[in-house]
Each structure stands twice: as structure tokens, then as C-alpha cells.
Amino acid sequence: MNSPDSFISPRIDRWPARLDLLQSSSGLVLGLFMWLHMLFVASILLGNDAMWTVARFFEGYFFFGRPLPWLVSAFVATVFSLFVLHAWLALRKFPTQWRQHAAFWRHMRALRHEDTFLWFVQVITGFAMFFLAPVHLYLMLAHPELIGPYESADRVWSGRMWPLYLVLLFLVEVHGGIGLYRLAVKWGQYRNPSAMRRRLKQVKWGLTAFFLALGLLTLAAYVKLGMEHAPQVGERYVPAWQRSAS
């Protein structure tokens, strides 16, 4: 006769599901922040004063009457922490052994499934970002006061940061775009999943192309300004209305 204990259901470990939800949530926040960040940085395309205004806004200049760069440092520290958390959660799913890599390659070649290939691209771009993104984040964390038209352009050109930013642009936009697409597929409820997947891919590649084009134009603008300002490198930008007032 079976004992009562034999009918007790095994305890379900919910932590993998919780960590997966946390990974999706952190990825969503970082992906949306990525797009907003690109729009804010692209304010240089509207003119030096527009970029200065955006930079001072995040320093609280228009609320407190003076810039408070530590506000930017606090925000960057939050983003940095979220980035590290998301990377740690994502590493749980990376193949770590040669046999796992070999099995994945066989699986990908046999299925020829586009979403499987996109996941692989996301792994590669995410791995590269793990080493490159902290360089930019640390600079913003340590020197938040050096964000502005001249200051940022000097960092891009005279500081020789433009190659890093060029590589990061493609890594971030491709990785983030794929990630947001996969989140929509994973968590969305659709009557016709196949049709919706095709539409989501069209939206995904459209947004990726848009932000890549915007990012290249923005980087080119900073490079151009940095080259022009190279003889006065280190000079802080003063907006037109402050120059006229003085």
C-alpha cells in the first residue's frame, strides 16, 4: 500500500521563472532607454544650443537654477547596475562548454530557423557589449560635467573615442532591437502568431535601420564639431543666450 507521502507533489522551483521574468524586464527597460538615449544625444543635429539644453535638463539646471552633475552620475550608476544585472541573468543561458556550442551549431544548421540565428547574433553582440559598454558608462559616471556640445565633441574626436562609439552603435542597436522583438514574441498573445511574427520583424528591422541611420548622422555631427573645435579642446560651451546676456 502506498504511503500518504507518495501522493505529495514535488516542490516546484519557481526561481528559474522569476529570473527569466527579471531578465525580460531589465532588457525591456534597457532597450527603451537605448532608444530614448539616442534621441537625446541626437539633439546635436538641432544645434549646439539644443544639445546644451538637453544636457543641462538632466543636471537639474532648469529646476534648481544651477547644474548638479551628480544627478547624472546617479542615473548612470542606476543604468550601469541594471546593465550588470541583465548581463548576469543573460549569461545563465549562454553555452559554456564546447559540446554545448557544437550541439547549438548542429541545431541551427539543421533547422535554418531565423529566430534561432537572431538569438545567436544577440549572444555575440551581448558578449561584445559586456566589455565595451562599461567604458562609456564609466566615463559618464566619473565625468558627468563633461557632457555638452564642445565637451562631448572633444571626447569623440580629440579623445579618440569615435571608434568605440561607432562599434557600440551597431552592437547596441542590433542587440536591443532583437531583444525587444524577442520579448514581443515571447510574452505577446496573438491570434495568428506566424503573421504577427512577420510584422514584428518588419517593425524591428525598420526601427533598427532608423536608429542606425540616426546614430551615424549624430556621430558624424560630433566628429565634425570635434574637428572644428580641436584647436580649443577643453573649452566649455556657452549657449547663445548666455553669451548675449553677458
N, C-alpha and C positions, 0 to 999 in steps of 0.2 A: 504493500500500500504506500502510495506517495505521501511524503510528509507535507505539512502546510507550507513549509519553506520553499518547496519545489515549484509552487504556483506564484511565487513573488516575482514580479517583473524585474529584470536587471535595471540598475540605475542608469539613467541616460545622462551622458556627459554633454552639457549644453555649451561648454566653453568654446569648442570649435565654431559653433554657430554665432556665438556672441563676438568672437574675434573677427569672424568674417563680416559681420554687420559693422563692426568698428572700422575695419579696413575699407569697406564701401563708403561709410560716412566720411571718414577722413579724406578719402580720394575725391569724393564729391566736393567737399569744401575746398580742397587744394585746386581742383580743376576749375571751379568757378572763380576762385581767387586769381588763378593764372590769367583768365580772360580779362578780368577787371584790371589787373595789374598792367596788362598790355595796353588797355585803353588809356589808363592814367599816364603811362610812360609815353604813349603816342601823342600826348598833348604838345610835345615839342613841334609837331607838324603844324600846329595852330599858331606858333610863335613862341619866342622866349618868355614873354610875359605870362602866357597861358601855362607854360610848364612851371614857372616860378610860383604861380598862384596855386597850382595843384600840390606842389611840394610843401608850400607853407601851410596849406589847409591841413595836411596830415600832421604838421607840427603844432597845430592849435593856434596858429598866428591870428586868425580872424575871430577866435573865441577868447583868447587871453591877452591879446594886444602885443604879444611877443612870441617868437618861435620857441618851442620846447622840444628839441630834438630827441629827448629821452622817450617821448611818446612813440616816435618811430622805432626806436630801439626795442621798446616793449612789444610793439606789434610784430616786429621782425622776429623777436625771440619766441613769440607765440607761433608764428608760421614755421620757424625752424623746428620747434618742438613737435608740431604736427607732422612736419616732413619726416622727422626721425621716427616717429610712431608709425606712420604709414609705411615707411621703408621696412621697419622691423616686422610689421604684420605681413607685408608682401613677401619677404624673404622666406616665410614659412612654406610658401608654395613653389619656390624655385627648385629645380633639380639640383641636388648637391653631390650626386655620385655619377661616375661615368656610365654605369648601367642605366641610370635614370635618363641621362642625356640620350643614350643610344636608343632606348625604348621610345622616347619622345620623338626623335628624328624618324624612326620607323613609322610611328603612328602618324606623323604629319605628312610624310611622303605617301603613305598608303591612302589616307583619307582625302588629301588635297582639299582640305576644308579651309576657307578663307579666314574664318574666325579663329581657328587654331593658329594660323600663321600670324594673325594680328596679336594674339596673346604672346607669341614668341617675340614679335617686334617690341611689344610692351615690356617684356622681360629685359631685352637688350638695352632699350632706351632707359629703363628704370635703373639698371645696373650702372650705366654711364652717369646718369644724373646723381647717383649716390656719391660720386667722387667730385663732380664738377659744381653742382648747385651750392654746396656749402661754402665754396669760395666767395660767390656773390653774396650769399646771405651773411657771411661773416663781415664782409666789407660794409654792408648796410647796417649791421648791428653795431660795429665798432665806430663807424664814422657817419652817423645819420645826418650830421650837419652839412655834409658834402653832397647834398642832393639838390640839383638845380641846373639850369641851362649850361652855364660855364663849368660848374663843378662836375656834373655828370659827363659832359663832353670831354673835359680834360681827363677824366678817368678812362673813358672809352678809347681816346686816341693817344694822348701823351702817356697815360698809364698802361698802354698796350693791352687793354682788356677786351678789345673788339673781337679777337679770335675766339676767346672763351664765350662771349655773348652770342657770337654767330652760331657756334656749335650748340650752345644751350637753347637757342631759339628753336632749332629743329627738334632737339631732343624733347623739350618741354611740350611743344605744340603737338608733336606726333604722339607722345606718350599720354598726354592729357586728353587729347581727342579720342584716342582709342579707349582710354579708361572710362570716359563719360558715355561712350557708345555701349561699352560692355555693361555698364551699370544700368542703362536703359533697357537693354535686352534681358539682363538678369532679374531685375526687380519689377519690370513692367508686366502688366496683364493685357494681352491683346487678343482680339477675336481671330485675327489672321496673322499669326506670328511671322510667317515667311515674308508676307508682303510688308509688314511693318519693319522687319529687319532690313529689307532692301531700302525702304525710305530712310531709316535711321542711318544707314551707311551713306546715303546721298547727302543727308544733312551733316553727318560727321566730316566727310571729305570736303564739303563746301565750307564749313567753319574752319577746318584746318587750313585750307587754301587761303581763306580770307585773313586769318591771323598771321600766317606766314608772310603774306604779302605786306600786311600792316607792319609786322615786325621788321622786315627787311628795309622798308621805307624809313621806319623810325631809327634803326641802327645807322642807316646811311646819313640821316639828318644829324645824328650826334657825331658821326665821323667827320662830316663836312664842317660842323661848328667847331669841333675839336682841332681840326687842321687850321682853321682860321684863327682860333684863339691860342694856338700853341706858343706864339711869342709872349703872351701874357698869362701863361699857365699858372694856376694858383689864384688868379683874380676871382673874387666872388661877384656874382651877377646882381645888379641893382635894377629893379624894374623901372620902366619909363616914367611912371607917375611919381616915384620917389626921386628920380633924378630931376624932374621938372620942379618938384616942391623945394628941393634944396638949391 
